[in-house]
Amino acid sequence: MARVVEDRRFQNFIIAVIVFNAITLGLETSTRMLAEYGRLLHTVDYIALTIFVLELCAKLYAYRTKFFRDPWNIFDLLVIGIAVIPTTGPFAVLRALRVLRVLRLISVVPSMRKVVSGLLTAIPGMASIAALLALIIFVAGVMATKLFGVISPDNFGDLGTSLFTLFQVMTGEAWPDIAKEIMKEAPLAWVFFVVYILVSSFAVLNLFIAVVVSGMEDELRQDIREEEAKQTEAQAQANTEILDELRALRAEVAELRQNA
């Protein structure tokens, strides 16, 4: 059973079912398609769910307790568990969560697993950068409220409004309009906005990319080390087999000499 669930053809079949199920879930959002082919779409959805449940049962049977040692298996179990909960009565809202089954592509496709593993590895560094970014936005928000609160109360009237406006400015959305409105009464306001954008957008946000790339590189290096370890183990096993054959040949030659 383990050989079956780990076979590449079986994995490709599961990927095809996930993609096909994603298409049917998307078609269910169309009122016209649901009215004309609703029963067929629901039937296909139930068939796909049945396949996923059978696959999960096969893995549980094959791996037993080892099944729960793999985080991706736990992820699959949670996604399928949500899908099999009855979607009637108070649980009707869970019907929308059926689309989470599409996320199983992450656990099935090895390249996607590596990307997600790299992102998870980068979380500690990303948390530190997020805290730094929040600190910068807070300091800039207090300054902007004191400097521009009277000039533009709609954008900087209080701290909450200033924080939202600065987050919008950080994304590059309509910040020239905001800056020009303030510069009509405070011509040097451009200095604040330029410095803020340089620090928040071009410096801090690029740190996120650097941390993620570093996490990806760590994941790649780990895969390379594991591959090298497997090759070393296979080579050592091959050498051991060769030595055993040489010993057997020597024993046979020695026995022939004694008989001669």
N, C-alpha and C positions, 0 to 999 in steps of 0.2 A: 504493500500500500504506500509506503514511503517513496519507493521508486516511481510509482504512478503519479503521486502529487508533485514530485520534484521533476518529472519529465518535462522537457521543453515544449513538447506538443500539447501537453495538458495545460501548461501555463499560458501558451498562446490561445488556447480555447477559452480559458477564463478571461483573458484580456479582451477577446472578441465579444464575449458575453457582456462584459462591463461596458464596452463602447456601445454595443447595440442597445443595452438597457439605458444608457445615458441619452441616446437618440429618442427612445420611446418616452422617457421622462420629459424631455424637451417638447415633444409633440403634444403631450398632455396639457401643456400650458396654452395651447391654441383651442379656443372655444369651438371653432369649426371642425378641427380634427377630432376633438373629444366628442362632438355630437355625431359625427359620421362613423368614427372608428373607435369609440370609447371602449366598447367591450373587448375588441381585439387588443388594444393597447394595455388594458388591465390584465388580460390573459397572458400576454407576453411578459408583463411585469412580474406576475406570479411565477411564471416558468423560470425567469431569471433568478428570482429570490429562492426558488426551490433548488436551483443549481448551486447557488452560493451556500445554502444551508448544507447540502450534501457534501460540498467541498470542505466546509468547516468540520463536519462530522468525520470525514475521511482523515483530515489532519489530526483531529483529536485521537482517533483510533490508531493512527500511525505513530504519533509522537508521545502520546500519553501525557505524563507530567512535564516532559520537555517542551510541550506545546506552549506552556505559560512562561517559559524562559525567554521567548522571543517577543520583544515589544510589538513587532508588526503583527504577530498572531493575535495579541491582545487588542490591537487596533481593529483588525478584521472582526474579532468577536464582538466588540462594542458596536461597530457599524451594522453588522447583521442583526445583533440583538435589538437595536432600535427599530430596524426594518420589520421585525416579526411581531412587535408590540401591536395589539389591535388598534386601528385608527378610527374608532368610533367613540361616541360619547366624549368624556373629558380628554381622551387621548387623540382627538381628531387633529389637533395641531401638529402631532407627530408625523402626520402624513407628508407634510412638507419636508421632513427630514429624510425622506426616502432618497433624495438626491445625494445624500452623503455616501451612498453606495459607489458613486462615481469615484470617490476619493480612494477606493480600493486599488485603483491604478497605481497609486504611489507605492503600495506594499507589494504589488505584483511585478512592476517594472524595476529592474535593478538600478538603472541610471537615475530614476526618480528617487529611489531610496537613498542613494548616495547624496543627492542634492539636499534632501530633507535632513539627513544625518549631519551634513555640513552646516546647515542652518541651526540645528539644535546645538551643535558644538559651539557655534558662535554666540549663543544666547547670553552667556555671562558678560562677554565684551559688549554686546549690543545693549544690555541693561545699563552698563556704566555710561555708555555714550548717550542713551536716552535720558539718564539722570542729568548729565551735563547739558544736554539740549534743553531740558525743562528748566534748569537753573538759568540758562541764558535767556530764555523766553520770559521767565519771571522778572529778572532784572530789567530787561528791555521793556516789559509791560509796565512796571512801576515808573520807569523813566518817561515813557511815552504818555502815561496818564498825567503826570505832573507837567510835562512840556506842552502837550497838545490837547489836553482835556477840554480846555476852554475854546480852542480854535475849532476842533472837530469833535463835538460830543457824541455824534453818531458812531464814530470809530474808536474814540479814546475817552469816552465820558467816565468810565469806571474801570477798575482793574480787570473784571471779567470780560468786558467788551474789548479792552486793549489786548488781552491775551488771545482772544479769538481773531482779532484783526491782524496781530503779528503772526499768528499761525498761517493765516491766509497769505500774508506778505511773504512768508518763508516758502510757500509753495509757488510763488511767482504769479499768483492770481490777482490781477487788477491793481498791483501795488503802484504803478505809475500814476493812476488816477487818484489814489489816496494821497500820494506824496505831493502831486501838483495842487490838490485842494489845500493842503496845509502850507505849502510854499508860497501861496498867495499872501499870507500874513506872516510867515516865518521863512524867509528865503534860504536860510541855512539848514532847513530841516532835511535837505537831501543828504547831509553828512550822516545823520542818524540812520536813515534808511539804507544807505550804501554800506555803512559799516555793519549794520545788523544783517543784511543779506549776505555779505561776504562771510561773516562768522557762522551764521546759522545754515545757510544753504550750501555754500561752496566748501566750507571747512568741516563742520560737524556732520552733515549728511554724507559727505564723502568718506568719513570715518566708518560709517555703517557698511559701505561697500568694501572698504579695506578689511574690516573684521570678518565679513561674510566670505570674502576671497581667501582669507587666512584659514578660516574653518574648512573651506573646500579643499585647500591644499593639505591640511592635516588629515582630512578623510582620505585623500588620494594617497598620501604617504603611508597611511595605515594599510590601505588596500595593497600597496606595493610590498610592504613588509610581510603581510600575510601571504601574498603570492610567492615571495621569495622563500618564506618558511616552508610552504607546501613543496616548492621545487627542491629545497634542500632535503626535506624529509623523503621525498620520492627518490632523490639521488642516493641518499644514505641506504634506503631500502634496496635499491638496485645493486649498490655495492655489496651489501650484505648477502644478497642472493648470488652474486658472482663469486664471492669468497666461499660460500657454502658449496657451490658447484666445483670450485677448485679443490676444496678439501675432499669432496666425494671422488673426484678424478684421481687425486693423489692416493687415496685409500685403495681405489681399484687398481692403480699401477703397482702399489706395494703388494697387493694381494696376488697379482699376476706374477710378480717377481718371486714371491715365496713359492707359488705353485710350480714355476719354472725350475 
